[in-house]
């Protein structure tokens, strides 16, 4: 089999494993369905405006999340999960 054919088969197997929810390399990201934004923010000792500015969120979104008027989208839940575990890493990554 050609090198291109082998890569194609490998990619197809990886896509199938992904579709089945299997980890290709043993790692599967867990994205929580719900995130307690208020708890994360309070643990960091930040006001809603401070939290919003530090991590790039709209302050209205933070208010809505905390008052359960809206839930964060998947990408925001990923970022909030990282903030909950490594806030300084996120701050460093977003600093200019």
Biopython code that builds the backbone (N, CA, C, O; Angstrom):
import numpy as np
from Bio.PDB.StructureBuilder import StructureBuilder

atoms = [
    (1, "UNK", "N", (0.845, -1.172, 0.000)),
    (1, "UNK", "CA", (0.000, 0.000, 0.000)),
    (1, "UNK", "C", (0.892, 1.238, 0.000)),
    (1, "UNK", "O", (1.966, 1.250, 0.602)),
    (2, "UNK", "N", (0.423, 2.278, -0.689)),
    (2, "UNK", "CA", (1.206, 3.509, -0.769)),
    (2, "UNK", "C", (1.172, 4.265, 0.558)),
    (2, "UNK", "O", (0.320, 4.020, 1.412)),
    (3, "UNK", "N", (2.118, 5.188, 0.707)),
    (3, "UNK", "CA", (2.177, 6.007, 1.909)),
    (3, "UNK", "C", (0.894, 6.833, 2.063)),
    (3, "UNK", "O", (0.371, 6.968, 3.169)),
    (4, "UNK", "N", (0.394, 7.380, 0.966)),
    (4, "UNK", "CA", (-0.839, 8.172, 0.996)),
    (4, "UNK", "C", (-2.027, 7.293, 1.391)),
    (4, "UNK", "O", (-2.905, 7.728, 2.135)),
    (5, "UNK", "N", (-2.050, 6.070, 0.897)),
    (5, "UNK", "CA", (-3.142, 5.151, 1.241)),
    (5, "UNK", "C", (-3.121, 4.796, 2.720)),
    (5, "UNK", "O", (-4.172, 4.712, 3.356)),
    (6, "UNK", "N", (-1.930, 4.588, 3.269)),
    (6, "UNK", "CA", (-1.798, 4.280, 4.692)),
    (6, "UNK", "C", (-2.268, 5.447, 5.559)),
    (6, "UNK", "O", (-2.947, 5.246, 6.566)),
    (7, "UNK", "N", (-1.900, 6.673, 5.158)),
    (7, "UNK", "CA", (-2.340, 7.849, 5.909)),
    (7, "UNK", "C", (-3.851, 7.995, 5.862)),
    (7, "UNK", "O", (-4.481, 8.360, 6.854)),
    (8, "UNK", "N", (-4.425, 7.707, 4.703)),
    (8, "UNK", "CA", (-5.871, 7.817, 4.543)),
    (8, "UNK", "C", (-6.595, 6.818, 5.442)),
    (8, "UNK", "O", (-7.588, 7.162, 6.083)),
    (9, "UNK", "N", (-6.106, 5.601, 5.490)),
    (9, "UNK", "CA", (-6.717, 4.572, 6.339)),
    (9, "UNK", "C", (-6.564, 4.949, 7.815)),
    (9, "UNK", "O", (-7.507, 4.812, 8.594)),
    (10, "UNK", "N", (-5.383, 5.420, 8.192)),
    (10, "UNK", "CA", (-5.163, 5.839, 9.575)),
    (10, "UNK", "C", (-6.113, 6.970, 9.946)),
    (10, "UNK", "O", (-6.702, 6.952, 11.027)),
    (11, "UNK", "N", (-6.270, 7.950, 9.069)),
    (11, "UNK", "CA", (-7.174, 9.072, 9.333)),
    (11, "UNK", "C", (-8.617, 8.603, 9.459)),
    (11, "UNK", "O", (-9.358, 9.090, 10.313)),
    (12, "UNK", "N", (-9.017, 7.661, 8.614)),
    (12, "UNK", "CA", (-10.382, 7.130, 8.678)),
    (12, "UNK", "C", (-10.611, 6.399, 9.999)),
    (12, "UNK", "O", (-11.675, 6.527, 10.606)),
    (13, "UNK", "N", (-9.623, 5.641, 10.439)),
    (13, "UNK", "CA", (-9.749, 4.950, 11.731)),
    (13, "UNK", "C", (-9.856, 5.941, 12.886)),
    (13, "UNK", "O", (-10.637, 5.741, 13.816)),
    (14, "UNK", "N", (-9.069, 7.006, 12.821)),
    (14, "UNK", "CA", (-9.130, 8.031, 13.870)),
    (14, "UNK", "C", (-10.492, 8.722, 13.864)),
    (14, "UNK", "O", (-11.059, 8.983, 14.925)),
    (15, "UNK", "N", (-11.013, 9.017, 12.692)),
    (15, "UNK", "CA", (-12.327, 9.655, 12.598)),
    (15, "UNK", "C", (-13.411, 8.739, 13.161)),
    (15, "UNK", "O", (-14.317, 9.203, 13.854)),
    (16, "UNK", "N", (-13.324, 7.462, 12.869)),
    (16, "UNK", "CA", (-14.301, 6.502, 13.394)),
    (16, "UNK", "C", (-14.207, 6.417, 14.919)),
    (16, "UNK", "O", (-15.230, 6.385, 15.603)),
    (17, "UNK", "N", (-12.997, 6.382, 15.446)),
    (17, "UNK", "CA", (-12.806, 6.337, 16.901)),
    (17, "UNK", "C", (-13.372, 7.597, 17.536)),
    (17, "UNK", "O", (-14.017, 7.531, 18.583)),
    (18, "UNK", "N", (-13.135, 8.740, 16.914)),
    (18, "UNK", "CA", (-13.662, 10.002, 17.433)),
    (18, "UNK", "C", (-15.188, 9.979, 17.440)),
    (18, "UNK", "O", (-15.815, 10.377, 18.421)),
    (19, "UNK", "N", (-15.782, 9.509, 16.340)),
    (19, "UNK", "CA", (-17.240, 9.436, 16.240)),
    (19, "UNK", "C", (-17.835, 8.512, 17.300)),
    (19, "UNK", "O", (-18.952, 8.734, 17.769)),
    (20, "UNK", "N", (-17.100, 7.497, 17.668)),
    (20, "UNK", "CA", (-17.558, 6.561, 18.701)),
    (20, "UNK", "C", (-17.310, 7.091, 20.120)),
    (20, "UNK", "O", (-17.748, 6.491, 21.101)),
    (21, "UNK", "N", (-16.605, 8.216, 20.210)),
    (21, "UNK", "CA", (-16.287, 8.781, 21.521)),
    (21, "UNK", "C", (-15.059, 8.168, 22.141)),
    (21, "UNK", "O", (-14.827, 8.311, 23.341)),
    (22, "UNK", "N", (-14.272, 7.488, 21.340)),
    (22, "UNK", "CA", (-13.052, 6.857, 21.830)),
    (22, "UNK", "C", (-11.884, 7.824, 21.665)),
    (22, "UNK", "O", (-11.851, 8.617, 20.725)),
    (23, "UNK", "N", (-10.961, 7.751, 22.556)),
    (23, "UNK", "CA", (-9.773, 8.594, 22.465)),
    (23, "UNK", "C", (-8.794, 7.976, 21.485)),
    (23, "UNK", "O", (-8.529, 6.774, 21.526)),
    (24, "UNK", "N", (-8.266, 8.801, 20.614)),
    (24, "UNK", "CA", (-7.271, 8.309, 19.660)),
    (24, "UNK", "C", (-5.919, 8.093, 20.330)),
    (24, "UNK", "O", (-5.164, 7.204, 19.936)),
    (25, "UNK", "N", (-5.611, 8.906, 21.343)),
    (25, "UNK", "CA", (-4.328, 8.794, 22.014)),
    (25, "UNK", "C", (-4.488, 8.583, 23.516)),
    (25, "UNK", "O", (-3.542, 8.782, 24.279)),
    (26, "UNK", "N", (-5.681, 8.180, 23.939)),
    (26, "UNK", "CA", (-5.921, 7.951, 25.351)),
    (26, "UNK", "C", (-6.496, 9.155, 26.078)),
    (26, "UNK", "O", (-6.802, 9.062, 27.267)),
    (27, "UNK", "N", (-6.651, 10.283, 25.393)),
    (27, "UNK", "CA", (-7.166, 11.499, 26.025)),
    (27, "UNK", "C", (-8.494, 11.884, 25.406)),
    (27, "UNK", "O", (-8.632, 11.922, 24.183)),
    (28, "UNK", "N", (-9.461, 12.168, 26.244)),
    (28, "UNK", "CA", (-10.747, 12.694, 25.800)),
    (28, "UNK", "C", (-11.047, 13.910, 26.654)),
    (28, "UNK", "O", (-11.076, 13.813, 27.881)),
    (29, "UNK", "N", (-11.270, 15.050, 26.028)),
    (29, "UNK", "CA", (-11.576, 16.269, 26.772)),
    (29, "UNK", "C", (-12.968, 16.160, 27.373)),
    (29, "UNK", "O", (-13.923, 15.766, 26.704)),
    (30, "UNK", "N", (-13.063, 16.512, 28.638)),
    (30, "UNK", "CA", (-14.363, 16.556, 29.307)),
    (30, "UNK", "C", (-14.787, 18.016, 29.393)),
    (30, "UNK", "O", (-14.137, 18.822, 30.059)),
    (31, "UNK", "N", (-15.874, 18.348, 28.721)),
    (31, "UNK", "CA", (-16.419, 19.695, 28.781)),
    (31, "UNK", "C", (-17.704, 19.610, 29.594)),
    (31, "UNK", "O", (-18.676, 18.991, 29.161)),
    (32, "UNK", "N", (-17.711, 20.231, 30.772)),
    (32, "UNK", "CA", (-18.903, 20.127, 31.619)),
    (32, "UNK", "C", (-20.113, 20.787, 30.973)),
    (32, "UNK", "O", (-19.981, 21.764, 30.236)),
    (33, "UNK", "N", (-21.283, 20.249, 31.254)),
    (33, "UNK", "CA", (-22.530, 20.818, 30.746)),
    (33, "UNK", "C", (-22.862, 22.123, 31.462)),
    (33, "UNK", "O", (-23.459, 23.027, 30.877)),
    (34, "UNK", "N", (-22.475, 22.214, 32.724)),
    (34, "UNK", "CA", (-22.732, 23.416, 33.508)),
    (34, "UNK", "C", (-21.452, 23.836, 34.222)),
    (34, "UNK", "O", (-20.641, 22.999, 34.619)),
    (35, "UNK", "N", (-21.288, 25.141, 34.378)),
    (35, "UNK", "CA", (-20.128, 25.686, 35.076)),
    (35, "UNK", "C", (-20.651, 26.719, 36.071)),
    (35, "UNK", "O", (-21.482, 27.559, 35.723)),
    (36, "UNK", "N", (-20.163, 26.654, 37.304)),
    (36, "UNK", "CA", (-20.567, 27.614, 38.332)),
    (36, "UNK", "C", (-19.662, 28.842, 38.242)),
    (36, "UNK", "O", (-18.646, 28.941, 38.930)),
    (37, "UNK", "N", (-20.056, 29.764, 37.383)),
    (37, "UNK", "CA", (-19.241, 30.943, 37.107)),
    (37, "UNK", "C", (-19.052, 31.789, 38.366)),
    (37, "UNK", "O", (-17.950, 32.265, 38.639)),
    (38, "UNK", "N", (-20.117, 31.970, 39.120)),
    (38, "UNK", "CA", (-20.042, 32.796, 40.324)),
    (38, "UNK", "C", (-19.023, 32.229, 41.314)),
    (38, "UNK", "O", (-18.255, 32.974, 41.922)),
    (39, "UNK", "N", (-19.025, 30.921, 41.466)),
    (39, "UNK", "CA", (-18.086, 30.271, 42.374)),
    (39, "UNK", "C", (-16.640, 30.480, 41.910)),
    (39, "UNK", "O", (-15.759, 30.765, 42.721)),
    (40, "UNK", "N", (-16.405, 30.339, 40.620)),
    (40, "UNK", "CA", (-15.052, 30.546, 40.072)),
    (40, "UNK", "C", (-14.627, 31.988, 40.324)),
    (40, "UNK", "O", (-13.532, 32.242, 40.826)),
    (41, "UNK", "N", (-15.491, 32.919, 39.977)),
    (41, "UNK", "CA", (-15.181, 34.342, 40.123)),
    (41, "UNK", "C", (-14.922, 34.712, 41.582)),
    (41, "UNK", "O", (-13.956, 35.411, 41.887)),
    (42, "UNK", "N", (-15.773, 34.249, 42.467)),
    (42, "UNK", "CA", (-15.616, 34.580, 43.893)),
    (42, "UNK", "C", (-14.340, 33.972, 44.460)),
    (42, "UNK", "O", (-13.652, 34.602, 45.262)),
    (43, "UNK", "N", (-14.020, 32.740, 44.042)),
    (43, "UNK", "CA", (-12.796, 32.101, 44.522)),
    (43, "UNK", "C", (-11.561, 32.910, 44.122)),
    (43, "UNK", "O", (-10.551, 32.914, 44.827)),
    (44, "UNK", "N", (-11.658, 33.597, 42.976)),
    (44, "UNK", "CA", (-10.547, 34.429, 42.516)),
    (44, "UNK", "C", (-10.582, 35.824, 43.140)),
    (44, "UNK", "O", (-9.661, 36.619, 42.950)),
    (45, "UNK", "N", (-11.658, 36.119, 43.891)),
    (45, "UNK", "CA", (-11.764, 37.406, 44.561)),
    (45, "UNK", "C", (-11.986, 38.574, 43.609)),
    (45, "UNK", "O", (-11.517, 39.683, 43.864)),
    (46, "UNK", "N", (-12.700, 38.326, 42.513)),
    (46, "UNK", "CA", (-12.915, 39.363, 41.503)),
    (46, "UNK", "C", (-14.379, 39.777, 41.442)),
    (46, "UNK", "O", (-15.277, 38.968, 41.676)),
    (47, "UNK", "N", (-14.604, 41.043, 41.125)),
    (47, "UNK", "CA", (-15.957, 41.513, 40.846)),
    (47, "UNK", "C", (-16.337, 41.036, 39.446)),
    (47, "UNK", "O", (-15.481, 40.565, 38.697)),
    (48, "UNK", "N", (-17.597, 41.155, 39.096)),
    (48, "UNK", "CA", (-18.013, 40.772, 37.742)),
    (48, "UNK", "C", (-17.268, 41.572, 36.672)),
    (48, "UNK", "O", (-16.785, 40.979, 35.707)),
    (49, "UNK", "N", (-17.157, 42.907, 36.811)),
    (49, "UNK", "CA", (-16.389, 43.653, 35.796)),
    (49, "UNK", "C", (-14.917, 43.249, 35.736)),
    (49, "UNK", "O", (-14.347, 43.160, 34.648)),
    (50, "UNK", "N", (-14.298, 43.003, 36.888)),
    (50, "UNK", "CA", (-12.886, 42.588, 36.903)),
    (50, "UNK", "C", (-12.711, 41.230, 36.219)),
    (50, "UNK", "O", (-11.802, 41.050, 35.409)),
    (51, "UNK", "N", (-13.577, 40.288, 36.545)),
    (51, "UNK", "CA", (-13.529, 38.951, 35.949)),
    (51, "UNK", "C", (-13.702, 39.050, 34.438)),
    (51, "UNK", "O", (-12.978, 38.413, 33.672)),
    (52, "UNK", "N", (-14.677, 39.863, 34.022)),
    (52, "UNK", "CA", (-14.955, 40.035, 32.600)),
    (52, "UNK", "C", (-13.754, 40.599, 31.857)),
    (52, "UNK", "O", (-13.376, 40.098, 30.798)),
    (53, "UNK", "N", (-13.158, 41.640, 32.417)),
    (53, "UNK", "CA", (-12.001, 42.265, 31.768)),
    (53, "UNK", "C", (-10.795, 41.340, 31.731)),
    (53, "UNK", "O", (-10.107, 41.251, 30.714)),
    (54, "UNK", "N", (-10.538, 40.652, 32.839)),
    (54, "UNK", "CA", (-9.352, 39.792, 32.911)),
    (54, "UNK", "C", (-9.415, 38.642, 31.904)),
    (54, "UNK", "O", (-8.404, 38.285, 31.299)),
    (55, "UNK", "N", (-10.614, 38.060, 31.728)),
    (55, "UNK", "CA", (-10.702, 36.854, 30.904)),
    (55, "UNK", "C", (-11.430, 37.044, 29.578)),
    (55, "UNK", "O", (-11.664, 36.075, 28.856)),
    (56, "UNK", "N", (-11.794, 38.300, 29.249)),
    (56, "UNK", "CA", (-12.331, 38.588, 27.927)),
    (56, "UNK", "C", (-13.813, 38.296, 27.726)),
    (56, "UNK", "O", (-14.262, 38.129, 26.592)),
    (57, "UNK", "N", (-14.568, 38.233, 28.806)),
    (57, "UNK", "CA", (-16.002, 37.995, 28.696)),
    (57, "UNK", "C", (-16.752, 39.321, 28.716)),
    (57, "UNK", "O", (-16.278, 40.301, 29.291)),
    (58, "UNK", "N", (-17.907, 39.346, 28.095)),
    (58, "UNK", "CA", (-18.800, 40.484, 28.208)),
    (58, "UNK", "C", (-19.406, 40.457, 29.612)),
    (58, "UNK", "O", (-19.862, 39.410, 30.073)),
    (59, "UNK", "N", (-19.411, 41.597, 30.287)),
    (59, "UNK", "CA", (-19.911, 41.630, 31.663)),
    (59, "UNK", "C", (-21.382, 41.208, 31.725)),
    (59, "UNK", "O", (-21.800, 40.589, 32.704)),
    (60, "UNK", "N", (-22.158, 41.527, 30.714)),
    (60, "UNK", "CA", (-23.570, 41.106, 30.694)),
    (60, "UNK", "C", (-23.682, 39.588, 30.628)),
    (60, "UNK", "O", (-24.567, 39.000, 31.249)),
    (61, "UNK", "N", (-22.796, 38.961, 29.886)),
    (61, "UNK", "CA", (-22.809, 37.499, 29.796)),
    (61, "UNK", "C", (-22.517, 36.894, 31.166)),
    (61, "UNK", "O", (-23.183, 35.949, 31.589)),
    (62, "UNK", "N", (-21.525, 37.440, 31.852)),
    (62, "UNK", "CA", (-21.182, 36.938, 33.193)),
    (62, "UNK", "C", (-22.380, 37.102, 34.124)),
    (62, "UNK", "O", (-22.705, 36.191, 34.885)),
    (63, "UNK", "N", (-23.028, 38.247, 34.066)),
    (63, "UNK", "CA", (-24.215, 38.477, 34.899)),
    (63, "UNK", "C", (-25.315, 37.456, 34.570)),
    (63, "UNK", "O", (-25.924, 36.880, 35.471)),
    (64, "UNK", "N", (-25.560, 37.242, 33.286)),
    (64, "UNK", "CA", (-26.590, 36.283, 32.869)),
    (64, "UNK", "C", (-26.237, 34.864, 33.305)),
    (64, "UNK", "O", (-27.115, 34.118, 33.739)),
    (65, "UNK", "N", (-24.970, 34.484, 33.196)),
    (65, "UNK", "CA", (-24.554, 33.141, 33.611)),
    (65, "UNK", "C", (-24.768, 32.966, 35.108)),
    (65, "UNK", "O", (-25.285, 31.945, 35.562)),
    (66, "UNK", "N", (-24.365, 33.969, 35.860)),
    (66, "UNK", "CA", (-24.452, 33.859, 37.319)),
    (66, "UNK", "C", (-25.895, 33.850, 37.817)),
    (66, "UNK", "O", (-26.186, 33.271, 38.864)),
    (67, "UNK", "N", (-26.791, 34.482, 37.082)),
    (67, "UNK", "CA", (-28.192, 34.534, 37.491)),
    (67, "UNK", "C", (-29.033, 33.486, 36.761)),
    (67, "UNK", "O", (-30.262, 33.528, 36.795)),
    (68, "UNK", "N", (-28.351, 32.546, 36.103)),
    (68, "UNK", "CA", (-29.000, 31.426, 35.403)),
    (68, "UNK", "C", (-30.013, 31.856, 34.357)),
    (68, "UNK", "O", (-30.994, 31.155, 34.106)),
    (69, "UNK", "N", (-29.775, 33.013, 33.746)),
    (69, "UNK", "CA", (-30.623, 33.425, 32.631)),
    (69, "UNK", "C", (-30.130, 32.796, 31.332)),
    (69, "UNK", "O", (-30.892, 32.614, 30.382)),
    (70, "UNK", "N", (-28.832, 32.465, 31.313)),
    (70, "UNK", "CA", (-28.216, 31.812, 30.154)),
    (70, "UNK", "C", (-27.133, 30.883, 30.662)),
    (70, "UNK", "O", (-26.612, 31.061, 31.762)),
    (71, "UNK", "N", (-26.800, 29.892, 29.853)),
    (71, "UNK", "CA", (-25.660, 29.018, 30.129)),
    (71, "UNK", "C", (-24.551, 29.370, 29.139)),
    (71, "UNK", "O", (-24.837, 29.694, 27.986)),
    (72, "UNK", "N", (-23.304, 29.313, 29.569)),
    (72, "UNK", "CA", (-22.197, 29.571, 28.637)),
    (72, "UNK", "C", (-22.199, 28.560, 27.493)),
    (72, "UNK", "O", (-22.524, 27.388, 27.681)),
    (73, "UNK", "N", (-21.832, 29.034, 26.316)),
    (73, "UNK", "CA", (-21.659, 28.140, 25.167)),
    (73, "UNK", "C", (-20.494, 27.202, 25.447)),
    (73, "UNK", "O", (-19.725, 27.419, 26.384)),
    (74, "UNK", "N", (-20.367, 26.165, 24.637)),
    (74, "UNK", "CA", (-19.338, 25.137, 24.837)),
    (74, "UNK", "C", (-17.930, 25.744, 24.940)),
    (74, "UNK", "O", (-17.180, 25.404, 25.855)),
    (75, "UNK", "N", (-17.568, 26.628, 24.020)),
    (75, "UNK", "CA", (-16.217, 27.211, 24.043)),
    (75, "UNK", "C", (-15.987, 27.999, 25.328)),
    (75, "UNK", "O", (-14.901, 27.945, 25.905)),
    (76, "UNK", "N", (-17.003, 28.730, 25.778)),
    (76, "UNK", "CA", (-16.870, 29.481, 27.028)),
    (76, "UNK", "C", (-16.738, 28.530, 28.206)),
    (76, "UNK", "O", (-15.991, 28.811, 29.143)),
    (77, "UNK", "N", (-17.460, 27.395, 28.175)),
    (77, "UNK", "CA", (-17.339, 26.418, 29.265)),
    (77, "UNK", "C", (-15.936, 25.817, 29.307)),
    (77, "UNK", "O", (-15.405, 25.541, 30.382)),
    (78, "UNK", "N", (-15.348, 25.619, 28.145)),
    (78, "UNK", "CA", (-13.962, 25.120, 28.103)),
    (78, "UNK", "C", (-13.046, 26.139, 28.769)),
    (78, "UNK", "O", (-12.253, 25.786, 29.642)),
    (79, "UNK", "N", (-13.153, 27.406, 28.359)),
    (79, "UNK", "CA", (-12.300, 28.445, 28.933)),
    (79, "UNK", "C", (-12.552, 28.593, 30.430)),
    (79, "UNK", "O", (-11.606, 28.728, 31.205)),
    (80, "UNK", "N", (-13.807, 28.569, 30.838)),
    (80, "UNK", "CA", (-14.124, 28.690, 32.270)),
    (80, "UNK", "C", (-13.553, 27.525, 33.072)),
    (80, "UNK", "O", (-13.123, 27.708, 34.211)),
    (81, "UNK", "N", (-13.545, 26.347, 32.493)),
    (81, "UNK", "CA", (-12.966, 25.178, 33.166)),
    (81, "UNK", "C", (-11.466, 25.363, 33.356)),
    (81, "UNK", "O", (-10.924, 25.040, 34.414)),
    (82, "UNK", "N", (-10.805, 25.878, 32.340)),
    (82, "UNK", "CA", (-9.363, 26.143, 32.462)),
    (82, "UNK", "C", (-9.123, 27.244, 33.493)),
    (82, "UNK", "O", (-8.199, 27.148, 34.301)),
    (83, "UNK", "N", (-9.950, 28.287, 33.467)),
    (83, "UNK", "CA", (-9.817, 29.368, 34.456)),
    (83, "UNK", "C", (-9.973, 28.805, 35.864)),
    (83, "UNK", "O", (-9.238, 29.195, 36.771)),
    (84, "UNK", "N", (-10.913, 27.900, 36.052)),
    (84, "UNK", "CA", (-11.144, 27.315, 37.379)),
    (84, "UNK", "C", (-9.915, 26.574, 37.890)),
    (84, "UNK", "O", (-9.667, 26.541, 39.095)),
    (85, "UNK", "N", (-9.141, 25.974, 36.977)),
    (85, "UNK", "CA", (-7.981, 25.173, 37.386)),
    (85, "UNK", "C", (-6.644, 25.902, 37.260)),
    (85, "UNK", "O", (-5.737, 25.676, 38.060)),
    (86, "UNK", "N", (-6.520, 26.770, 36.267)),
    (86, "UNK", "CA", (-5.243, 27.455, 35.998)),
    (86, "UNK", "C", (-5.472, 28.911, 35.607)),
    (86, "UNK", "O", (-5.139, 29.305, 34.489)),
    (87, "UNK", "N", (-6.034, 29.717, 36.509)),
    (87, "UNK", "CA", (-6.356, 31.106, 36.134)),
    (87, "UNK", "C", (-5.148, 31.929, 35.707)),
    (87, "UNK", "O", (-5.254, 32.772, 34.815)),
    (88, "UNK", "N", (-4.008, 31.693, 36.332)),
    (88, "UNK", "CA", (-2.821, 32.478, 35.980)),
    (88, "UNK", "C", (-2.329, 32.148, 34.571)),
    (88, "UNK", "O", (-1.843, 33.025, 33.857)),
    (89, "UNK", "N", (-2.457, 30.883, 34.175)),
    (89, "UNK", "CA", (-2.057, 30.502, 32.816)),
    (89, "UNK", "C", (-2.927, 31.215, 31.785)),
    (89, "UNK", "O", (-2.432, 31.668, 30.753)),
    (90, "UNK", "N", (-4.213, 31.310, 32.067)),
    (90, "UNK", "CA", (-5.120, 32.005, 31.151)),
    (90, "UNK", "C", (-4.790, 33.494, 31.129)),
    (90, "UNK", "O", (-4.759, 34.111, 30.064)),
    (91, "UNK", "N", (-4.547, 34.066, 32.292)),
    (91, "UNK", "CA", (-4.173, 35.492, 32.346)),
    (91, "UNK", "C", (-2.909, 35.751, 31.534)),
    (91, "UNK", "O", (-2.840, 36.726, 30.785)),
    (92, "UNK", "N", (-1.911, 34.884, 31.678)),
    (92, "UNK", "CA", (-0.661, 35.052, 30.909)),
    (92, "UNK", "C", (-0.922, 34.927, 29.413)),
    (92, "UNK", "O", (-0.387, 35.697, 28.616)),
    (93, "UNK", "N", (-1.745, 33.956, 29.039)),
    (93, "UNK", "CA", (-2.015, 33.736, 27.621)),
    (93, "UNK", "C", (-2.770, 34.908, 26.992)),
    (93, "UNK", "O", (-2.590, 35.199, 25.809)),
    (94, "UNK", "N", (-3.603, 35.571, 27.769)),
    (94, "UNK", "CA", (-4.427, 36.644, 27.222)),
    (94, "UNK", "C", (-3.817, 38.033, 27.407)),
    (94, "UNK", "O", (-4.359, 39.015, 26.901)),
    (95, "UNK", "N", (-2.699, 38.126, 28.124)),
    (95, "UNK", "CA", (-2.047, 39.431, 28.347)),
    (95, "UNK", "C", (-1.446, 39.938, 27.045)),
    (95, "UNK", "O", (-1.014, 39.157, 26.197)),
    (96, "UNK", "N", (-1.428, 41.245, 26.901)),
    (96, "UNK", "CA", (-0.780, 41.824, 25.716)),
    (96, "UNK", "C", (0.297, 42.795, 26.081)),
    (96, "UNK", "O", (0.937, 43.367, 25.198)),
]
sb = StructureBuilder()
sb.init_structure("model")
sb.init_model(0)
sb.init_chain("A")
sb.init_seg("    ")
for serial, (resi, resn, name, xyz) in enumerate(atoms, 1):
    if name == "N":
        sb.init_residue(resn, " ", resi, " ")
    sb.init_atom(name, np.array(xyz, "f"), 0.0, 1.0, " ", f" {name:<3s}", serial, name[0])
structure = sb.get_structure()
